[in-house]
């Protein structure tokens, strides 16, 4: 059974994963910049992941739904939530470290 609303939810979840992963990458990269004596001006492009990850999520769910009826949504959704949670945890941990580093080296800002 094809349920477009569940696939749309997977696309939304994959885009949220791209955003949270990009936030974590920017904070982590800026920490590396400060540790190496550079200005913390790292960035991240969300578009390569935002184009690929929704396709991967939907195709994985389609394939798993074909093998295990209606479990593809659950498996891919749980994986997406775990991935977003891990990225958000990394972001929160590294954001605190970045704030401390910026406070210690005011000439970097």
N, C-alpha and C positions, 0 to 999 in steps of 0.2 A: 504494500500500500504506500502510495506517495503522498506525503503530507507536507505541502509547501510551507506551512507555518513553522514546522519543526526545522526544516532546512533554513528558513530565514533566521530562526533563532541561532542556528549554528554559524551562519554567516556573521551575525551580530557578535556572537561570542568570539569568533576568530578576529574580527576587527578590534574588539576590546583587548584581545591578547596582543595584537600588534601595537596598540597604543601603550599598554602597560609595559611591554617589553622594551619599547623605545624609550620610555621614561627611565627605566632601570639602566639601560645602556648609556644614556646621557649622563646620569649621575655617576656611574662607575667610571666612565671615560674622563669626566672632569676631576675625579679623585686622582686618576693616573696623571693627568696634566699637572695638578698641583704637586704631587709627589716628585715629579720630574722637573719642577721649577718653571713650568710653563703657565700661561694664562688659561684659566678654566673656561674655554670657549668651545667645548665639544658639542656636536650636534648629532642628529640621527634622522635618516630618511624613513618615513613610515610607508612609502609607496611600494617598494618591491615586495615587502611582506603583506601589505594590504591587498595586493593583486593575486598573490600566490596562495596565502594561507586559507582564504575562504574556499578556494577551489579544492584544496587538499582536504579540508574538513568535510565538505559536501561529498566528494568522491569516496572518502573513507567511510562515511556514514552510509552511502549507497551500497558500497561493497559489503560492509558488515551487515546491513539490513538484508542483503541478498542471501548471506550465509546464515545469519541468526536473526530470524524475523523480529523486527522492531527493537532489537538491542543495539543497533548501530548508533541510533540517536543518543542512547544512554552512555555507551562506551566513549564515543567521540566527545560528547558533552562533558563527561567526567574528566576526560583527559584535558580538555580545554580549560575547565575550572581549576584543575591541579596546576596546569601550566601558568595560568594567570595568577594564581595564589603564590606560586613560587617566585614569579617575577615581581609581584607586589611586595613580598617579604624582602627580596633583595633590594628593591627600591627604598623601602622604609629604613632598612639597616644602613645602606650606603648613604642615604640622605643625611642621616644623623652624623655620619663620619665626615661628609662633605661640609656640613655646617661647622663642625669643630675645626676642620682644616682651614676653612675660610676665616674663622675667628682668630686662629693662630697666626695667619699670614695676611694681614690687612693690605699689604702692598700688592698682592696678587689681584685683588678685585679692581 
